[in-house]
Amino acid sequence: MNVLTVLLSIWAMVALCAVLFIRGASPRIERPSKAKQARPSRYSIAE
């Protein structure tokens, strides 16, 4: 039972690290706020 507990603990840690890595590596898509669109930067080239 002790060996089984150690193996399950290791696999649980590997699975947790994989989930956290995949969630952290996913791209963050942030929507621009309306305040940024209403007041564009003075120094923007795209205007």
C-alpha positions as CSV (number, residue, x, y, z in Angstrom):
1,M,0.0,0.0,0.0
2,N,2.9,2.4,0.7
3,V,4.4,2.0,-2.8
4,L,0.9,2.5,-4.4
5,T,0.4,5.7,-2.3
6,V,3.8,7.0,-3.5
7,L,3.1,6.2,-7.1
8,L,-0.3,7.8,-7.0
9,S,1.1,10.9,-5.3
10,I,3.8,11.3,-8.0
11,W,1.2,10.9,-10.8
12,A,-1.1,13.4,-9.1
13,M,1.8,15.9,-8.9
14,V,2.7,15.4,-12.5
15,A,-0.9,15.8,-13.6
16,L,-1.3,19.0,-11.5
17,C,1.9,20.5,-12.9
18,A,0.7,19.6,-16.5
19,V,-2.6,21.3,-15.9
20,L,-1.0,24.4,-14.4
21,F,1.6,24.6,-17.2
22,I,-1.1,24.2,-20.0
23,R,-3.3,26.9,-18.3
24,G,-0.3,29.2,-17.9
25,A,0.9,28.7,-21.5
26,S,-2.5,29.4,-23.1
27,P,-2.7,32.9,-24.8
28,R,-4.5,35.6,-22.9
29,I,-6.9,37.5,-25.1
30,E,-7.8,40.8,-23.5
31,R,-10.5,42.9,-24.9
32,P,-9.6,46.6,-25.2
33,S,-11.5,48.8,-22.8
34,K,-13.8,51.5,-24.1
35,A,-11.7,54.2,-22.3
36,K,-8.7,53.3,-24.4
37,Q,-10.7,53.6,-27.6
38,A,-12.3,56.9,-26.6
39,R,-8.9,58.6,-25.8
40,P,-6.2,57.5,-28.3
41,S,-2.6,58.1,-27.6
42,R,-1.0,61.3,-28.9
43,Y,2.0,59.5,-30.2
44,S,0.2,56.7,-32.1
45,I,1.4,56.1,-35.7
46,A,-1.8,54.4,-36.6
47,E,-4.0,57.5,-36.4
